[in-house]
Amino acid sequence: MSGIWTIARVTLRESARRKLLWMALLAGGVLLAIFAIALHLQVLQFQGRSMSPFLRYQVESGMLIIGLYTCDLVAVVLTILASIDTLAGEIGSGTIHAIATKPLARWQIFAGKFLGFAVMVVVYVAVTFWATVGVAHAVAGVMPVHALRGMLLIMFECIIALSLSFLFGTWFTTLTNGVVVLGLQGVALMGGWLEQVSGFSQSAHIVTLGVISSLIQPGESLWRRAAYEMQTPLAGSLRFSPFANVSIPSMTAVAYAGFYLCVVMAAAVYHLHRRDL
C-alpha cells in the first residue's frame, strides 16, 4: 500500500506543479462571482414585487440548483482534461518506464495515479459545492434539501468520468483519449436531456433512447438524481424547470453506475497489465 500512496502523492504534486487545480479553482471563483451577482439581482427584483415568501424561496432554490449544475459541469470537464494525459501521455512518451521498472506492480501504479486524481477531484467538488451553497444561503437564505447526498452523487459522477479517462488512456494517445471521453460525456448529457424531454412528450421511443444513452455512460443520471435530492418538492414539480421531476433516476440506476465503475476499472487494470509499454 505504501507504493500506492507514494504514487498518489507524486500525482498530486505534479497536478499542483502544473497549476491544474489552482486554475480550476480560479475559474470556479469567477463562476461563483457571476452566480452571486445574478442571485443578488434576483433578490432585489423580488423586493419590488408583492410575491409570497414561499414562492420566492422556490424560485431562488431553482437558481441554486442551476448554480450547482454549473459546478457539476466544470468539475466533470476538469476531471477529464486533467487526467487524459496521465497514462496516455506517459505511455506514449515512454516516461512511464521510470516508474514501471521499479518494484511496483502495474495495478499499483494505476491505483496510485487514480487515487491522486480522485482526491484532487473530491476536494475540488467539495470546495466549489459548499462555496455555491454558502453564497446562496448568504444572499437569498436558501439551502439544498439533501446537500450531502447531492454532493456525493456529483463526486460519483466525476469518478465515473475519471475511470473512463484512465481506461481509454491505456488504449489511445492523449488527444484520442480526450475525444473519446468527452464524446461519451456528450452521450451522457444527451441521454439525460432525452429522458427529461420524454416526460413532456410522452414518447416511449425517446425514453428508450435516453435509457440506452444512460447505460453507455451513466454520469448524467447521477446528476439528475442529485438534482432530485437537493431541490424542494414544489420546485421539482414545476414542469417548466430544466430539472423538473419528469424522469427521476432510481436507486437502481445509481447501483448500475457503481457496477459500471467496477467494470471500467477492472478493464483498465487488465489492459494496462497486458499492454506492451
N, C-alpha and C positions, 0 to 999 in steps of 0.2 A: 504493500500500500504506500510505502514511503516514496517509491518511484513515481506513482500516480500523482501524489501531492506535489512532488518536485516539478513534474511536467506542467501541472496546473499553475503553479506559482510562476514558472517561466512564461507560460502563455499569458497570464495576467500582466506581468511586467512588460512583455512585448506589446500588448494592447495599449498599455499606458504610454510606452515609448512612442508608439505611432499616433498617439493622441486620439484614438478612435472614440473612446468613452467620453473624453472631455469635449470633443466637438459635438458628439451626440447630445450631451447634456446642454451644451450651448444652444443647439437647435431646439431642444425641448424647452429651454428657458424662453426663447423667442416666441414659440407657440403658446407657452403659458401666459406670457405677457399679453398676446393678442386675445387669448381666451378671457383673461381678467378684464381687459378693456371692454370687450363685447358684452360680457355679463354685467358689468357696471352700467353700461349704456342701457341695457335692457331693464335693469332695476330702476334707473332714472326715468325711463319711459313709463313704467308701471306706476310711478308715483303720481303722475298726472292723470291717471285713469281711475275710474271707480270700479275696480275689479276685486273680487273676493280674494282674501289672502290664500285660501285653499287653491284656487285656480292659478294664482301667481306662482305658488310653490310648484305646481305640476309643470308649468312652462319652464321655470328655472331649473327644475330637476332634469327636464328634457335637454336643456342646454348643457348640463353637467355630463350627461351620457354622450353627447356629441364631443365634448372635450376629452372624455376618456377614450372614445373611439379613435380620436386623433393620436392620443398617446399609444394606443394599441398598434395602429398602423406604423408609426415611427419606430416603435420597438421591434416589430417584425422585420421591417426593412433594415434597421441597424443590425439585427441578428444575422440576416442573410449576407449583407455587404461586408460585415466584419469577419465572417467565418469562411467565405467561399475560397479564400486563398490559403487557409491554414494547412490543409492536406494537399489539395491540388497543386498549389504553388510550390510547396516543399518537395513533393514528389517530382514535379516537372523540372525543378532546378537542381535536384539532387541533394539539397541541404538536409533532407530527412535522414541521409546516411550518417550524419554526425550523431544522430540520436539512436537510429536503428542498430548501429554497431555496438552500442553499449549493452550491458546485461539487462535489457528490458524487453519483455515480450511486446509484440506489436499491439496487442489488445491493451496493454498498459499505456503505451504511447497514445493510443486512440482515447482511452478513458481519461487520461490526464489532460489532454487538449480539450476534450469535450467538457470536462468539469470546469476548466478555467473559463471557457466561454460561457458556460451555463451560469457560473457565479456572476460574471460581468452582466449578463442579460437580466438576471434576477434582481441585482442591485439597481440597474437602470429602471426596470419596470417599477420597483418599489418606490424609488425616488420620484419619478415622474407621476406615478399614480397618486401618491399621497400629497404631492405638491398641488396637483389639479384639484383633488378633493379639498385640500386646505384653502385654496383660493376661492372655490365655490362656497365653502362654508363662511369664509370671512366676508365675502362680497354680498352673497344672497342668502346665507343661512341655510343652504341645502346640503344634504348628505345622501350618498347612495344607501339603499336599503341594506344590502348584504355586501358591504365593501370588501371584506376579506375573501369571500367566495369569488367575487368578480376579479380581484387582483390575482388570485391563484389560477383562475382559468386563463387569464391573459398571459401569465407566466408559462402555463402549459402550452398555449398556442405558440409562443416563441421557442420553446424547447422542441416542439414538432418541427418548426422551420429549421432550427439548428441541426437536428438529426438528419434532415434531408440534405442540408448543405454538406454535412460530413459524408453521407452515403455517396452522393454523386461526386464528391471530391476524391473518392477512391477510384472513380472511373474516368473522369474527364479533366480537361485543363480548367484553369481558373475561370476564363471567360465563358466556356461552355457550361460549367457548373453554375455560374450565376444566371445564365439564360434559362437553364432547366428549372432551377429552384424558384426563380421569380415567375417563370411560366406556370409552375404548379401553384404558386401563391395566387396568381391570377385566376386559375381554375377554381381555387377555393373561394375567392371573392365572388366569382360568377355563380358558383353553386349556392352560396349564401343568399345572394340577392334574388336568384331564381326562385328559391323556396319562399322568400318574402313575397315576391310577385304572385306566386301561385295561390297565396292566401286571398289576394284580391281578385284574381282572375278565375279562381276555382277550376284550374286546368290540371287534370291528373297527369298529363304528359309533361308539363313544366315541373310538377312535383317530382316525378321520376327522374328527370334530367338533373334537377337540383340535388337530389339524394345521391345520384351516381357521382356527381362532381364532388360532393362532400366525402364520399367514400375514397375517392382518389387522393384528396388532400383535406383532412377534417379540421384544419386550423380555424377556418371561419365559423364553423359550427360552435367551436368553443367560445368565440367572441359573442355570438348570438345568445348562447346560454348565459354568458356573463352579463350581457345587457338585460336579459330577463331577470336575473337575480338582483341586479342593482337598481333598476328603475321601479317606481311606485306602480301598484296595480292599475291605477287610473291612467298614468302616462303610457303604460304598456297597452292599454285597451284602446287608445286613440288611433284610429286606422290611418290617419294622415302622417303619423310618425314613421320615420325610416326604420325605427327599431320596435315597431309595434309587435305585440304578441300574436303574430299571424301564424308563424311556423316556428315553434319552440323546440330546439333540440332536446331530446330526453336524456336522462342519465345513461341510457344505453348508448347514445351517441358519444358521451364522454368516456364510457368504458371502451368503446371501439377505438377512440383516439389513443387510449392507453395501450391497447393491443397493437395498434398501428405503430406507435412509437417503439415498442419492443421489437417488432418485426424489422423495422427500418434499422434500428441499432444493431441487431443481430446480423443483418445482411451487410451492413457497413464493415463490421469487425471481420466477418467471414471473407469478404472480398479483399480487405486490406491484408489479411493473413495470406491469401492466395496470390496476391499481385506481386509481380517481379518489380522490385524497387530499383 
